[in-house]
């Protein structure tokens, strides 16, 4: 059993265990089976059924190898049980957790209390310690106010927690709950790094989605991105649940107001915002891809329908001339077949012209955008206002001889104010009578 104990100035301690008890037993049993398999592979091969006349007894070498492996496995099992018993005697409050934790390899959280009434939190959390999505390991934890016990499959998470800035933050923690919150921040660092890599991949997909070539492969890549985001969401949800469990277990203490818990809460909010943003972006990209695929399918059906409409006259003529009837009019005339072909061509041309006029074939003009409509209306209004100003100026020039100089000076500011006012777009420009 590998064991490390760290004591901190605030009075709490962190006990780290690596592959103890049942984990050792499982690993050693696997090693024993591998030894037996290697011994069996070195034995001579079994003859075929045709050559065998009697049932051969197993050789003494194979039997001795199997017995040796079985005894080795049994010895290791006994050693594991002894280490487990010693750990239970040293920490009797953890005995129930030690019996149950190795059977759980999925996310599990329990909020409980000790016999003394102190809050207790224990469970299992699946964490990813590298860029490989398959590198998932269970982190088993047992937390009280004065103690944090963790069981690791390797020391990577423990080594990261002992490096800056996490070692400084652990030194500032005042309880085991704050230490677990800091440890969750270490776990979230890898998750945030994975989301950064996912963001680069998503940006590449957004740029390549503009191209119409290999659209099916683009959609498959978008679905792959969606699966990757689901993987990060599955890692984020248990950490968020553990954050809420910490708040539930140590609500009466100072954990909620501590710096480590507040920092964990802000980091969770930041990652949750990123995930929700990526979800909306992916849904938008997938919806755009599906809309583009539907539009292309509609265009294809439209082309096929146009082709069928254009071929209907030819099909009708072919059906009429292909009937097994001898009394068709003008059947024996030489000009009958060319005349029918000309009539067929004329009808097909008329149908094509009707389709072109209805914008079913050819390039149909794109509808004007709302911005263009607003611009055209504004231009028309400005022209109307300019016309109205020119008319008012002409009338003022006609009557300028009848007005005094003071009236002209009074009219100048009014005219400038009139030019600054915008005309009402709903007003109707009625014809003005000349005076």
N, C-alpha and C positions, 0 to 999 in steps of 0.2 A: 504494500500500500504506500503510495506517494502522498505525503501530507505536508502542507505549509500553513503556518499560522502567522498572521500579521496583527500586531497590536498598535493602536493609534492613540494620540494624545488625549482624545476626548473620553477614553475609557472603554470603547468597544473594540472587538476583534473580528478578524476575517479568517476563517478556517477554509482552506482550499484542499479538496480531495480529488485525486485523479485515478480513474479506473479502479475503484476499490471493490471488494466483495463480489457481488454477482457479476460485475463487468469483467473482473479478472477471471472469474470462473468461465464465463462465456468465451472469452478470448483464448484461454488455455485449453478449453475443450475443442475449439476450432483447430488450435495447433496440434493437439493430440490426434485429431482425425486426419490432419494433413500428414502427420508422421506415419500413421497406419496406411494411408493411401500410397505414400511413397514406398513403404515396405512391400505392399502388394504389387506395385508396378515392377519391382525388381524380381518378383518370382517368375518362374517359367510359365509360358502361356498354356492354357488348358487345351488339350487336343479336341478335335471336332467330334461330333456324335458318331460319325461313321467309323472312326478308329477306336472309339471307346466301347469296350465289351463289358466292363464292370465299373461300378461306382468307385472312383478313386477317393481315398481318405485324404483329408488335408495334411499337408506336410507339417512336421514338428516345428520348422522354422517360422511358418506363418502363425501357428498357434501361439508360439512363445512371444512373437512380436505383438500380437493382439492382446495377450495377457499383460504384457509390459505397459502398453499404452493405456489399458483400462486401469491398471494400478496407479499409473502416473496421474491420470485424470481424477481418480478417487482421492489421491493425496492432496492434490491442489484444491479439490472441493472442500476437504477438511480444513485446509489452511485458510481458505476464504471464510468459512464459517467461524473459525476462531477469531479472525480479524474483525468480522462483523460483531461477534459477541463482545469483544474487547471495546469496540466503539460504543456499543449500547450501554455497557457498564460505565464508561467514562461520561457519556451524555445520555442519561436515561430519558430526558424529555424529547429526544430525537428518535427514540427507538421505533415508534410507529411509522414515522416518516421514512426511516431507513429500510423498513420492511416493505414499504409500498412504492417507493420512488423508482426502483429499478424496473418495475413492471410497466411503467408508463413511459412511452416514447413519443407522446403527443403533447400539445399544449394543455396545461392543467394548472388551475389556481384555486387555492383554498385559503379563506380568511378564518382564523380560529383564535382561541385564547388559551394560555397556559393555565395550570392549576392555580397559579398565584394571581391570575387576572390580567397579566400582561398580554398585549396584543401579539399575535403570531400570524405570519404569512409564509406559506410554502407552496411549492408546485414545480412545474417543468415548463421550460420555454425553449422552443426550437429557434436557433440562431444560425445565421449564415456568416462564416468567417472569412470568405474569399469571394472572388468574382465568379466562381463556378456555382451555378444554381443548385447543383447536387451536393455541394459541401454543406450539408445541414447536420447540426449536432445538437443534442439536447443539453440544456443548461438546467441543472436541478439546484434549487435554492431553498433555504430555510432561514427566515429572517425574524429576529426580535429586535427590541430596542438596543440591546447591548451586544448582539452577536449576529454575524452573517456567515452562513455555511453554504458553500457551493461545491458541486461535483462536476468536473469537466472530463471530457474524453481526451483532450490535450491541453497544453498550457498556453495556447495562442491568446485566448481572451484574457487570461491572467497576466501575460506578459504585456499586452497592450495597456491594461489598466495600471501597470507599474511604470509607464513611460509618461513624459510630459505631454499635455497638461493634466492628465488624469490623476497622476500620483499627487499633485498639489491639491487637486479638488478632493481626493480621498483624505488627505491630511486635514482638510478643513471640515470634513463631515463630523457630525456630533452623535450619530446613531447608525444602527445597521440599516434602517430604512433609507436614510440619505445615501448610504453607500450603495444600496441596490439601485437607487435612482441614478447615481453616477454611472454604475455599471450598465444600466439601460441606455444611457447616452453613448457609451462606448459601442454598444451593439447598433445603435441607430446611425453611427458614423458610416458603417459599411452599407447600410440601407441607403443612406443619402448619396454615397458614392455610386451605388448601382443606379439610382435615379438620374444622376448626372450623365452616366453612360447611356441610359435609356433616352434622355433628352436629345443627345447627339443623333441617335438612331432615328428618333421621331422627326427631327429636322431634315435628315436625309430623305426620309419617306415623303415628307411634304414637298420637297423639291422635285423628286422623281415622279410624283403623282400627276404633275402637270402634263407629262408626255402621254400621248395616246397609245404608244407602242407597248405591247406586252401588258395590257391592263389587268389581265387575270393574275399575272405574277405580282403586280403591284398590290392587288387586293389581298393576296395570300401573305405578302409581307406585312400589310397592315394588321391582319389577323394574328400574325406572329407577335407583333408589337403589343396587341391587346392581351395575349397570353402572358407576355413578359410583365406587363403592368399588373395583371392578376396575381402573378407570383409575388411581386413586391407588396401588393395589398395584403396578401396572406401573411407576410412577415410583419406588416405594420399593425394589423388588427390585434394580435396577441400582446404586443408591447403597449398599445394604447389601453387594452384591458388591464394589464398589470399596473399601469399608471393609475387607473381608477381604483384598483384593489389596494394600492398603497394608501390612497386617500381614504378608503373605507377602513383599513386596518388601523392606521395611525392618525385618525382624525382628532383624537384628544391631545396629541402632542404638538410639537413645534415643526413637524415635518412639512406641513402645508406651506408654512411661511419661510422655509429654508431656501437657500440659494440653489442647491442642487435640484430640488423638486421643481422650483420655478423655471430653471434652465431646461429641464426635461420637458416641462409643459410647453414652453415656447418652441422647442425643437419639434415636438409632436405636432403642434399647430402649423408650423412651417412645412413639414413633410406632408401633412394632410392637405394643405392648400396646393402643393405641387401635384399630388396624386389626383385631386379633383380637377385641376386644370388639364392634366394630361388625359384624363378620362373624357372631358368635354372635347378636347382637340381630336382625339382618336374617333369619338363618335361623329364629329363633324366630317372628318376625312372619309370615314366609312360611308356616311350618308352621301357625301359628294361623289364618291366612287360608284355607289349604287345608282345614284341619279344619272351619272354619265353613262353607265352601262344600259340603263333603261332608255335613255335618249337615243343611244346608238341602236338599240333593238327596235325602237319605234321608227327610226330613219330607215332601217333595213326593211321593215314591214311596209313602210310607205313606198319604197322603191319597188318592192315585189308587187304591191297593189297596182302601181302605175304601169309596170310591165304587163300585168295581166289585162288591165284595161286597154292598153294599146294592142294587144294580141287578140282581143275578142273578135274584131271583124274578120281577121284571117282565120280564126278557128271556126267561125260561123260559115264562111265561104268554103273552107275545107270540108266541113261536115256536110254541106249541101251538095258539093260536087263529088263527095265520096259515097253518096247513097247509091244503092244498087237499083236505080230507076232509069228506064230508057226514054221516058217521055218528058225530060226536062226541056224547057224552052231554049231555043238557040243552041242546043247541045252540039249539033253537027256543024255549026258555022265555025269558020276559022278565026273570026274576030271575037268569038264569045269568051275564050279564056283570057286574052289580053284585056278585054273590056272589064271583065270581073276583077282582074288584078288592079286596073286603074281605079275602079270604084272602091275597092278595098283600100288602096293607098289614100284616096281622098278622104274616106271616112276615118282612117287612122290619123291623118293629118288634122282633121277637125277635132278629134278627141284630144290629140296632143295640145292643140291650141287652147282648147277649153281648160285642160289641166294646167297649162302654163299661165293662163289668165287668172285661174284660181290659186296660183302660187303653190301648186302641188308638185310641179317639176321645175327644174332650174333653180336659181338662187333667189329665194324670196327676200325682199328687203326687211331688214331688222326693224322692229318697232322702236320708235323714238323713246329715249329714256326720260324719266320724270325731270331730270335736270335740264335736258334739252327743251322739253315743253315749257318749263319755267323760264328758261332763257329766251325762247321765242316770244312768250307772253310779255316778258319785260321789255323786249325790243319793240314789240308793237305798241305797248303803253308809252314808251319813250318817244316813238315816232308821233303818236297822237298828241302827246304833250308838246312836242316841238311844233307840230302844226298849229295847235291852239295858241301857242305863244306868238308864232309869226302872224296869225290873224289879229290877235290883240294889238300887236305892234303896228300893223297896217291901219287899224281903226284909230289908234292913238295918233298916228301921223296925219290922218285926214282931219281930225278935230283939234290938232295942235294949235291952229290959228285962233280958235275960239276960247282957249284956256290961257290963263295968266301964267306968269313965271312962277308964282308961289304954288299954284296948282301942279305945275309940271314938276317942281322940286318935291312936292308931296307924293306924286305918283311914282317917282323913281324908286323910293324904298319899297313901295307896295309892289312894283313890278319885280324888283329883286326878290322879295319874299315869295311872290307867285312863282317865279322860276325855281326856287328852292323846294316848293311843295311838290310832292309826287301826286300824280292823278290817281283817282280811284279806279282799280282794275275792273270793278263791276259797273262803273258808270257807262252809259250809252252816249256815244258821240253823235248828237243830233245835228242836222244841217242848220247853219246859222244864216239868217236873212241879212242881206246887205242893207245898210242904212243910207 
